[in-house]
Amino acid sequence: MTHIFISYARDDDRVRPGSTDLKGFVTFLDDSIRYEFTELGPQRPKIWRDTRRIVDGAQFTPDIEDALKQASLLLVVLSPNWMASEWCKRELEIFAKYHGPEGIRERIVVVAKRHVDRERWPSLLQGQTGFRFYARNEDPEDVAPDREFFDRGEPQDARYWDKLKELAAFLVKRSPRPPPPPSYASTGRTIFVAKPASDMRQAYDRVVSELVKRGYTVVPNVTEDIPLESAVDVIDAALSQAETSIHLLGERRGAAPEDQPPMMKLQLARAAFRAENDIDRKFHRVVWAPAVFTPQSHPDRVEREINRHPLDVLIKSDRLLATDKVEGDSLSKFVDFLHQHLIATTPTRPFDHKIFASGNGTHLFLYHSREDSSYALTLAQALQQRQLEAWLPAIDGPETEIKSFNSKQLADCDGVILCWATASEVWVRAQASALRNWSALGRSQQFCYRALVAAPPPGERKRVSKILFPPSEIDVVLDLSDKDLPSAELLDLLVPPSGDCRL
């Protein structure tokens, strides 16, 4: 979620011609606020600022309106240029549409770059004290202009820094604290996320955040840069811990260690070496090379989208491996893809015999369809003889309440046993497929156990259950389809003697 949307006139961010090493007022202010946030603690508001030039006649892009909708605060860089801009007024209107009318003025913060008579301020800005980054010449007889604290690409008055600190502290205080991320237990899995060039830094932060909050360990250290003098050793050490590497490819290549290619290419090459020398043939690279890419250039320049073919982007920096996964969709869709991909490639877990230890309080959800109720009840009784508590799904009542109750059972149980007697194959396989994505079921950690019991009547498809249900869905497959009734002794087969879950 965006916390602060900066509304400004592009002319207030210009620098004098030829000053390529200087920044405009808004860019410098934005960078300075972000720096001050780092000094004020880890709870940092997120800032959104459009750096593209909107030409006359163009329409608001969806990302601008979405950012205004998601923002908690609107920071208005007020000046005569802002007052003259129809786009700036439109931003104010859209922000008010999504956040007004109650308390809307408390969501707007004014940064006055240059003087504008208060009676001319839009009604939504009336009553604001604001932060004034200029000194007003109050003498009507004096023709000297107001003194702006920032001029010609850099601060010209020490009061700039005083106002900046006040502004940053105010924004931190006024911005809502982000909600805590969902609590996921550690997956025990380590993912290598390649350090990006500067044009992919925001994408890197998003990917890392998504992985960490879902319980993955990310290497190399996300808070430190890879030292150039020992880059290869650091990269190889991190790759040796990981099962997958992720590479975010923009147009820039990053810094280059001595006698080595740039960092982006170097990490791709070392990951390729790791993949080709992986004995188990499980390590692979996941590459995001957005097909539509907008470079992060100077804010006073027109930025044009670059259309690229993801495979071409990869091949320019490294070769394509047979095990590579290359994606070119939007960042949000890539994050979704990555999440599903990691779930689908979850390693088969060693079977834990302790889950069947007598009296350990393990709760097994005995999932079955309505037509298999009789067999499931008999199965539950057999489980109870082994001191295992079986939870049964609800089958009578309003459909929405049944779905809600059974969803909660799946979310809260320790493990699940899927019963397949007379239910259709498609129903059973659909339920098994849903067990892949445990987090989508509202769980805070993986199932400790997922089993399938094939019950009478026997059939050809049940005899090949071990093929129908892959390890990513079911840990244990037990074919009892030729047995009239399940018994406690037969259920002992659910505990593999050697730790091999695929009976």
C-alpha positions as CSV (number, residue, x, y, z in Angstrom):
1,M,0.0,0.0,0.0
2,T,1.2,3.5,-0.9
3,H,1.2,5.7,2.2
4,I,2.2,9.1,0.6
5,F,1.4,10.3,-2.9
6,I,3.4,13.3,-4.0
7,S,1.4,15.7,-6.2
8,Y,3.6,18.3,-8.0
9,A,4.0,20.3,-11.1
10,R,6.7,19.1,-13.4
11,D,8.0,22.6,-13.9
12,D,8.8,22.7,-10.1
13,D,11.3,19.8,-10.6
14,R,13.3,21.3,-13.5
15,V,17.0,22.1,-13.2
16,R,18.9,24.7,-15.2
17,P,20.1,23.5,-18.7
18,G,23.3,21.6,-18.6
19,S,23.1,20.7,-14.9
20,T,23.1,16.9,-15.3
21,D,24.6,16.4,-11.8
22,L,21.9,18.4,-10.0
23,K,18.3,17.5,-9.0
24,G,15.1,19.4,-9.1
25,F,13.3,20.5,-6.0
26,V,10.8,17.6,-5.9
27,T,13.3,14.9,-6.7
28,F,15.7,16.3,-4.0
29,L,12.8,16.6,-1.5
30,D,11.7,13.0,-2.3
31,D,15.2,11.6,-1.8
32,S,15.7,13.7,1.4
33,I,12.5,12.5,2.9
34,R,13.3,8.9,2.2
35,Y,16.7,9.4,3.9
36,E,15.1,11.0,6.9
37,F,12.7,8.1,7.2
38,T,15.7,5.7,7.6
39,E,16.9,7.8,10.5
40,L,13.5,7.7,12.2
41,G,13.3,3.9,12.5
42,P,12.1,0.8,10.5
43,Q,8.4,1.8,10.2
44,R,8.9,3.8,7.1
45,P,6.0,5.2,5.0
46,K,6.1,4.3,1.4
47,I,6.2,7.1,-1.2
48,W,4.7,7.1,-4.7
49,R,5.7,9.8,-7.2
50,D,5.1,9.7,-10.9
51,T,8.3,10.5,-12.7
52,R,6.9,10.4,-16.2
53,R,5.9,13.5,-18.1
54,I,2.2,13.7,-18.8
55,V,1.7,15.5,-22.0
56,D,-1.3,17.7,-22.8
57,G,-4.3,15.6,-23.9
58,A,-3.0,12.4,-22.3
59,Q,-5.2,10.5,-19.9
60,F,-4.5,9.5,-16.3
61,T,-2.9,6.1,-16.4
62,P,-4.4,3.3,-14.2
63,D,-1.3,3.2,-12.0
64,I,-1.7,6.9,-11.1
65,E,-5.3,6.5,-10.1
66,D,-4.6,3.3,-8.3
67,A,-1.8,5.0,-6.3
68,L,-4.1,7.8,-5.4
69,K,-6.7,5.3,-4.3
70,Q,-4.2,3.4,-2.2
71,A,-2.5,6.4,-0.6
72,S,-3.1,7.4,3.0
73,L,-1.7,10.9,2.5
74,L,-1.5,13.4,-0.3
75,L,1.6,15.6,-0.2
76,V,1.0,18.7,-2.3
77,V,4.0,20.6,-3.5
78,L,2.3,24.0,-3.7
79,S,3.4,26.7,-6.0
80,P,2.1,28.9,-8.8
81,N,3.0,26.1,-11.2
82,W,0.9,23.6,-9.2
83,M,-2.0,26.0,-9.1
84,A,-1.8,26.4,-12.9
85,S,-1.7,22.6,-13.5
86,E,-5.0,20.9,-14.4
87,W,-3.3,17.5,-13.8
88,C,-2.4,18.5,-10.2
89,K,-6.0,19.6,-9.5
90,R,-7.2,16.4,-11.0
91,E,-5.0,14.4,-8.6
92,L,-6.5,16.4,-5.7
93,E,-10.0,15.6,-6.9
94,I,-9.3,11.9,-7.4
95,F,-7.7,11.7,-3.9
96,A,-10.8,13.4,-2.4
97,K,-13.1,11.0,-4.3
98,Y,-11.6,8.0,-2.7
99,H,-10.9,9.4,0.8
100,G,-13.5,12.2,1.4
101,P,-15.4,13.9,2.7
102,E,-14.9,13.1,6.4
103,G,-11.3,13.7,7.6
104,I,-10.0,14.5,4.1
105,R,-8.1,17.6,5.2
106,E,-6.2,15.5,7.7
107,R,-4.9,13.4,4.9
108,I,-3.5,16.3,2.9
109,V,0.0,17.8,3.7
110,V,1.1,21.0,2.0
111,V,4.7,21.7,1.2
112,A,4.9,25.3,0.0
113,K,7.7,25.7,-2.5
114,R,6.8,29.3,-3.5
115,H,4.2,31.7,-2.2
116,V,0.6,31.4,-3.3
117,D,-2.0,33.8,-1.7
118,R,-4.1,31.7,0.7
119,E,-7.4,33.0,-0.7
120,R,-6.4,31.3,-4.0
121,W,-5.8,27.9,-2.4
122,P,-8.3,25.2,-3.4
123,S,-11.0,24.7,-0.7
124,L,-9.5,21.3,0.3
125,L,-6.2,23.0,1.2
126,Q,-7.8,25.7,3.2
127,G,-7.0,25.6,6.9
128,Q,-3.7,23.9,6.3
129,T,-0.6,25.3,8.0
130,G,1.8,23.4,5.8
131,F,5.6,23.4,5.6
132,R,7.0,26.6,4.0
133,F,10.3,26.1,2.2
134,Y,10.8,29.8,1.5
135,A,11.1,33.0,3.6
136,R,8.4,35.6,2.8
137,N,9.4,39.2,2.2
138,E,6.7,40.9,4.2
139,D,7.8,44.5,3.4
140,P,5.5,45.9,0.7
141,E,8.1,48.6,-0.1
142,D,10.8,46.1,-0.7
143,V,11.0,44.7,-4.3
144,A,13.3,41.8,-3.3
145,P,11.6,38.5,-4.0
146,D,10.9,35.8,-1.4
147,R,14.0,33.7,-0.5
148,E,13.5,30.1,-1.6
149,F,15.4,27.6,0.6
150,F,16.2,25.5,-2.4
151,D,17.4,27.0,-5.7
152,R,19.3,26.1,-8.7
153,G,19.6,22.4,-7.9
154,E,20.6,22.5,-4.2
155,P,19.6,23.9,-0.8
156,Q,20.6,27.6,-0.4
157,D,19.5,28.1,3.2
158,A,20.1,26.1,6.3
159,R,16.4,26.4,7.1
160,Y,15.7,23.9,4.4
161,W,17.1,21.1,6.5
162,D,15.1,22.2,9.6
163,K,11.9,22.2,7.6
164,L,12.8,18.8,6.1
165,K,13.3,17.2,9.5
166,E,10.0,18.6,10.7
167,L,8.2,17.4,7.6
168,A,9.6,13.9,7.8
169,A,8.8,13.5,11.4
170,F,5.2,14.7,10.7
171,L,4.7,12.3,7.9
172,V,5.9,9.3,9.9
173,K,3.6,10.3,12.7
174,R,0.6,10.9,10.4
175,S,1.1,7.8,8.3
176,P,-0.7,4.7,9.5
177,R,1.4,1.8,10.7
178,P,1.3,-1.0,8.2
179,P,-0.5,-4.1,9.4
180,P,1.7,-7.0,10.5
181,P,2.3,-9.5,7.7
182,P,0.7,-12.9,7.9
183,S,2.5,-15.1,10.3
184,Y,3.9,-18.1,8.4
185,A,6.1,-20.8,10.0
186,S,9.5,-21.2,8.4
187,T,9.4,-23.4,5.3
188,G,13.0,-24.4,5.9
189,R,13.7,-23.5,2.3
190,T,16.3,-21.0,1.0
191,I,16.0,-18.9,-2.1
192,F,18.8,-17.0,-3.8
193,V,17.5,-13.6,-5.0
194,A,20.1,-11.9,-7.1
195,K,21.2,-8.4,-6.2
196,P,19.6,-6.1,-8.8
197,A,20.9,-3.1,-10.7
198,S,19.4,0.2,-9.7
199,D,16.5,0.1,-12.1
200,M,15.1,-3.1,-10.5
201,R,15.6,-2.1,-6.8
202,Q,11.8,-1.7,-6.1
203,A,11.0,-5.0,-7.7
204,Y,13.7,-6.7,-5.6
205,D,12.3,-5.2,-2.4
206,R,8.8,-6.5,-3.3
207,V,10.0,-10.0,-4.2
208,V,12.1,-10.3,-1.0
209,S,9.3,-9.0,1.1
210,E,6.9,-11.6,-0.3
211,L,9.3,-14.5,0.2
212,V,10.3,-13.5,3.7
213,K,6.8,-13.1,5.0
214,R,5.9,-16.6,3.6
215,G,8.7,-18.2,5.6
216,Y,11.5,-18.5,3.0
217,T,15.1,-17.6,3.8
218,V,16.6,-15.2,1.3
219,V,20.3,-15.1,0.4
220,P,22.6,-13.2,0.0
221,N,22.0,-10.9,3.0
222,V,19.2,-8.5,1.8
223,T,20.6,-5.6,3.9
224,E,24.1,-5.7,2.5
225,D,25.6,-5.2,-0.9
226,I,27.8,-8.0,-2.3
227,P,31.5,-6.8,-1.8
228,L,33.1,-6.4,-5.2
229,E,36.5,-7.7,-4.0
230,S,35.0,-11.1,-3.1
231,A,31.9,-11.2,-5.2
232,V,32.3,-14.7,-6.7
233,D,33.0,-16.3,-3.3
234,V,30.0,-14.6,-1.7
235,I,27.7,-15.5,-4.6
236,D,28.8,-19.1,-4.8
237,A,28.4,-19.5,-1.0
238,A,24.9,-18.2,-1.1
239,L,23.9,-20.3,-4.1
240,S,25.2,-23.4,-2.4
241,Q,22.5,-22.9,0.3
242,A,19.7,-22.3,-2.1
243,E,17.3,-24.5,-4.1
244,T,16.4,-21.8,-6.6
245,S,17.7,-18.5,-7.8
246,I,15.7,-15.5,-8.9
247,H,17.0,-12.9,-11.3
248,L,15.3,-9.5,-12.1
249,L,16.5,-8.1,-15.4
250,G,16.0,-4.5,-16.3
251,E,18.3,-2.6,-18.7
252,R,21.2,-1.8,-16.4
253,R,23.9,-4.3,-15.4
254,G,25.1,-3.0,-12.0
255,A,28.7,-2.5,-10.8
256,A,31.4,-4.8,-12.1
257,P,34.0,-6.6,-9.8
258,E,37.6,-6.4,-11.1
259,D,38.2,-8.8,-14.0
260,Q,34.5,-10.0,-13.8
261,P,31.3,-9.1,-15.8
262,P,28.8,-6.7,-14.2
263,M,27.0,-8.0,-11.1
264,M,23.8,-8.9,-12.8
265,K,25.5,-11.0,-15.5
266,L,27.9,-12.5,-12.9
267,Q,25.1,-13.8,-10.7
268,L,23.3,-15.3,-13.7
269,A,26.5,-17.0,-14.8
270,R,27.3,-18.4,-11.3
271,A,23.7,-19.6,-11.0
272,A,24.0,-21.4,-14.3
273,F,27.1,-23.1,-13.1
274,R,25.3,-24.2,-10.0
275,A,22.4,-25.6,-12.0
276,E,24.6,-27.5,-14.4
277,N,26.6,-29.1,-11.6
278,D,23.7,-29.9,-9.4
279,I,23.8,-33.7,-8.8
280,D,20.1,-33.9,-8.0
281,R,19.2,-31.8,-11.1
282,K,16.7,-29.8,-8.9
283,F,18.4,-26.4,-8.8
284,H,17.1,-23.9,-11.4
285,R,16.9,-20.2,-12.3
286,V,13.7,-18.2,-12.3
287,V,14.1,-15.1,-14.4
288,W,11.8,-12.0,-14.6
289,A,12.4,-9.8,-17.6
290,P,9.3,-7.6,-18.0
291,A,8.2,-7.4,-21.6
292,V,7.1,-3.8,-21.1
293,F,9.8,-2.0,-19.2
294,T,9.9,1.7,-18.2
295,P,13.5,2.9,-17.5
296,Q,14.0,5.0,-14.4
297,S,15.7,8.0,-16.0
298,H,16.0,11.7,-15.0
299,P,12.6,13.0,-13.9
300,D,12.8,15.9,-16.3
301,R,13.0,13.6,-19.3
302,V,10.3,11.9,-21.2
303,E,10.3,8.2,-20.3
304,R,9.3,5.9,-23.0
305,E,8.2,2.3,-22.4
306,I,10.5,-0.3,-24.0
307,N,9.0,-3.4,-25.5
308,R,11.2,-6.4,-25.0
309,H,11.1,-10.2,-25.5
310,P,12.0,-11.8,-22.2
311,L,14.1,-14.6,-23.8
312,D,16.0,-12.0,-25.7
313,V,16.7,-10.0,-22.5
314,L,18.1,-13.2,-20.9
315,I,20.2,-14.2,-23.9
316,K,21.9,-10.8,-24.0
317,S,23.2,-11.4,-20.5
318,D,23.6,-15.2,-20.4
319,R,22.6,-18.4,-22.1
320,L,19.2,-20.1,-21.8
321,L,19.2,-23.3,-19.8
322,A,16.7,-26.1,-20.2
323,T,15.7,-25.8,-16.6
324,D,15.1,-22.0,-16.7
325,K,11.7,-20.4,-15.9
326,V,11.5,-17.1,-17.8
327,E,8.6,-14.7,-17.2
328,G,7.8,-11.3,-18.7
329,D,4.4,-10.3,-17.2
330,S,3.8,-7.6,-14.7
331,L,5.5,-7.7,-11.3
332,S,2.3,-8.6,-9.5
333,K,1.7,-11.5,-11.8
334,F,5.3,-12.6,-11.5
335,V,5.0,-12.6,-7.7
336,D,1.9,-14.8,-8.0
337,F,3.6,-17.1,-10.4
338,L,6.6,-17.4,-8.1
339,H,4.5,-18.2,-5.2
340,Q,2.6,-21.0,-7.1
341,H,5.9,-22.3,-8.6
342,L,7.5,-22.6,-5.2
343,I,4.5,-24.4,-3.8
344,A,4.5,-26.8,-6.8
345,T,8.2,-27.5,-6.3
346,T,8.0,-28.1,-2.6
347,P,10.4,-31.0,-1.8
348,T,8.9,-34.2,-0.5
349,R,9.2,-34.1,3.3
350,P,10.7,-36.9,5.3
351,F,7.8,-38.8,7.0
352,D,7.5,-38.0,10.7
353,H,6.5,-41.1,12.7
354,K,5.8,-39.0,15.7
355,I,2.5,-37.8,14.3
356,F,1.0,-41.2,15.1
357,A,2.5,-41.4,18.6
358,S,-0.2,-42.4,21.1
359,G,-1.7,-39.5,22.9
360,N,0.2,-36.7,21.1
361,G,-2.9,-34.7,20.4
362,T,-2.7,-34.9,16.7
363,H,-5.8,-33.8,14.9
364,L,-6.5,-35.5,11.5
365,F,-9.2,-34.1,9.3
366,L,-10.9,-37.0,7.6
367,Y,-12.1,-35.3,4.4
368,H,-14.8,-37.1,2.5
369,S,-17.8,-36.4,0.2
370,R,-21.5,-36.9,1.3
371,E,-21.8,-40.3,-0.3
372,D,-18.8,-41.7,1.5
373,S,-20.1,-40.9,5.0
374,S,-20.6,-44.5,6.2
375,Y,-17.1,-45.6,5.3
376,A,-15.6,-42.4,6.7
377,L,-17.3,-43.1,10.1
378,T,-15.9,-46.6,10.2
379,L,-12.4,-45.2,9.3
380,A,-12.7,-42.6,12.1
381,Q,-13.5,-45.4,14.6
382,A,-10.4,-47.3,13.5
383,L,-8.3,-44.2,13.9
384,Q,-9.6,-43.7,17.4
385,Q,-8.4,-47.2,18.4
386,R,-4.9,-45.8,17.7
387,Q,-5.7,-42.8,19.9
388,L,-5.8,-40.5,16.9
389,E,-8.5,-37.8,16.9
390,A,-10.4,-37.7,13.6
391,W,-12.3,-34.5,12.6
392,L,-15.2,-35.1,10.2
393,P,-16.5,-32.6,7.7
394,A,-20.0,-31.1,8.0
395,I,-22.4,-32.4,5.3
396,D,-25.8,-31.1,6.4
397,G,-26.8,-27.5,6.5
398,P,-26.7,-24.4,4.3
399,E,-24.1,-24.7,1.6
400,T,-22.2,-21.5,2.7
401,E,-22.0,-22.6,6.3
402,I,-20.8,-26.1,5.3
403,K,-18.1,-24.6,3.2
404,S,-17.0,-22.2,6.0
405,F,-16.9,-24.9,8.6
406,N,-14.9,-27.4,6.5
407,S,-12.5,-24.6,5.5
408,K,-11.8,-23.9,9.1
409,Q,-11.2,-27.6,9.8
410,L,-8.6,-27.7,7.0
411,A,-7.0,-24.5,8.4
412,D,-6.8,-25.8,11.9
413,C,-6.0,-29.5,11.6
414,D,-2.5,-31.0,11.9
415,G,-2.9,-33.4,8.9
416,V,-5.6,-34.5,6.5
417,I,-6.7,-38.0,5.3
418,L,-8.7,-37.9,2.0
419,C,-11.2,-40.7,1.7
420,W,-12.1,-42.1,-1.7
421,A,-14.8,-44.7,-1.7
422,T,-17.8,-44.0,-4.1
423,A,-17.0,-40.3,-4.6
424,S,-16.1,-39.3,-8.2
425,E,-12.5,-39.2,-9.2
426,V,-12.7,-35.6,-10.2
427,W,-14.0,-34.6,-6.7
428,V,-11.2,-36.4,-4.9
429,R,-8.5,-35.1,-7.3
430,A,-9.8,-31.5,-6.9
431,Q,-9.5,-31.7,-3.1
432,A,-6.0,-33.2,-3.3
433,S,-4.9,-30.5,-5.7
434,A,-6.1,-27.8,-3.2
435,L,-3.8,-29.4,-0.6
436,R,-0.7,-28.2,-2.5
437,N,-1.3,-24.5,-1.6
438,W,-1.6,-24.7,2.2
439,S,-1.3,-21.0,2.7
440,A,-4.3,-20.4,0.4
441,L,-6.3,-22.5,2.8
442,G,-5.8,-20.0,5.6
443,R,-3.1,-22.1,7.3
444,S,-0.1,-20.6,9.1
445,Q,2.1,-23.7,8.3
446,Q,2.2,-26.8,6.1
447,F,0.3,-29.9,6.8
448,C,2.4,-32.4,8.8
449,Y,0.7,-35.2,7.0
450,R,-1.5,-35.7,3.8
451,A,-2.8,-39.1,3.1
452,L,-5.2,-40.7,0.6
453,V,-7.1,-43.9,1.5
454,A,-8.7,-45.6,-1.5
455,A,-11.7,-47.5,-0.2
456,P,-14.1,-50.0,-1.8
457,P,-15.3,-50.5,-4.4
458,P,-12.1,-51.3,-6.2
459,G,-11.4,-49.9,-9.6
460,E,-8.6,-49.4,-12.2
461,R,-8.1,-45.8,-11.3
462,K,-7.8,-46.5,-7.6
463,R,-5.1,-49.1,-8.4
464,V,-3.0,-46.3,-10.0
465,S,-3.6,-43.8,-7.2
466,K,0.1,-43.4,-6.6
467,I,0.4,-42.1,-10.1
468,L,-2.8,-39.9,-10.0
469,F,-1.7,-38.1,-6.8
470,P,1.8,-36.6,-6.9
471,P,4.0,-36.0,-3.8
472,S,3.2,-32.3,-4.0
473,E,-0.4,-33.1,-3.1
474,I,-0.4,-36.4,-1.1
475,D,2.4,-37.8,1.1
476,V,0.9,-41.3,1.7
477,V,-1.3,-43.4,-0.6
478,L,-3.0,-46.4,0.9
479,D,-5.1,-48.7,-1.3
480,L,-7.7,-50.5,0.8
481,S,-10.2,-50.8,-2.0
482,D,-10.1,-54.6,-1.8
483,K,-10.8,-54.6,2.0
484,D,-14.4,-54.5,3.2
485,L,-13.7,-52.4,6.3
486,P,-10.7,-50.5,7.5
487,S,-9.2,-51.8,10.8
488,A,-6.7,-50.4,13.2
489,E,-4.2,-53.0,12.0
490,L,-4.7,-52.1,8.4
491,L,-4.1,-48.4,9.2
492,D,-0.7,-49.3,10.6
493,L,0.2,-49.3,7.0
494,L,-0.1,-45.6,7.0
495,V,3.1,-45.4,9.0
496,P,6.0,-46.3,6.6
497,P,8.6,-48.4,8.3
498,S,11.5,-46.8,6.4
499,G,10.3,-43.3,6.1
500,D,9.2,-43.7,2.5
501,C,5.9,-42.0,2.2
502,R,5.0,-43.4,-1.1
503,L,3.6,-46.8,-0.2
